[in-house]
Amino acid sequence: MNGLVLLAGVCGALIVGGLAVAVHGWLGTEAPPAVSQRSRRWRSMLAAGERSTSRQRGLYAAAVAAAVAVWLSSGWPVGGALAGLAVVGFPWLLRQFTAGNAAVERLEALQEWVRRTSDVIAAGGGLEQTLIRSARTAPAPIAVEVATLTARLQARWPTSRALLAFADDLDDAAGDLVVAALLLGAELRGPGLARVLTELAGSLSEDVAMRRKIEADRAKPRANARWLLMITFGACAVAALNGDYIAPYGSAVGQLALAAIAAMMAGCLLWMRRLTQPAPSPRFLVDTGRRRAGSERETATVG
């Protein structure tokens, strides 16, 4: 196989994918009409989701174009499949090895939200109204979850059901602690909820400091994994341009060998990604099928 033909096919696929992403982004740049502050907040979250979906579609289109181009130019079905998977998998793995503080940022945002909520409740605010108003100033990492909680309360969900769904949205052991305190406050309606939330916010602050130290220790292994990922993909790209080197992989047995080698390399990279990820803490407010079915029935009844 001629390496120049393969290089031309890959470049053509990248150009097609880039044009598809550019056209898709250009078509989605309409200015929204003037709406209220709450509507703007919901529209911004929906727009963020749509932009993420558009980027994913553009990436998938580029992956399909790369796979078809490599397959047609080389005659290797396994090579085409690997090219498509590389277009999707490389950014995902690089993002996994790069972003290590997302969980810490969410925990810090939760701590800030709890502290603000406790201050409002201590000033005499009701629990449900405080939770609804907290969506206006919720920190960005948990803004979607808090806004969803607000929407459920405004839809007249029972407070306990809405809080349990909020815990499922957060999907974190620290979130379960916060929701458990809010559930007790919603049931007992006593004056001590603000004090409990303040103490809980202090505990979360200590947890944030500890997790930041742990993430600092994990920064070096993540950097090593990131460099190894880029070196691996770079070496594969350079090897693909050497026709004599990869000629044995053109046969049926060579295609099977290529698939096995690629599977082992992908397995090693995924294993490294798993080693650099922190182990999640076990939750104690876990959703069940019965509770989720009940929530769906309540939603249908409200609708």
Secondary structure by P-SEA (a helix, b strand, c coil): ccaaaaaaaaaaaaaaaaaaaaaaaaaaccccccccaaaaaaaaaaaaaaaaaaaaaaaaaaaaaaaaaaaaacccaaaaaaaaaaaacaaaaaaaacccaaaaaaaaaaaaaaaaaaaaaaacccaaaaaaaccccccccaaaaaaaaaaaaaacccaaaaaaaaaaaaccaaaaaaaaaaaaaaaccccaaaaaaaaaaaaaaaaaaaaaaaaaaaaaaaaaaaaaaaaaaaaaaaaaaccccccccccaaaaaaaaaaaaaaaaaaaaaaaaaccccccccccccaaaaaaaaaaaaaac
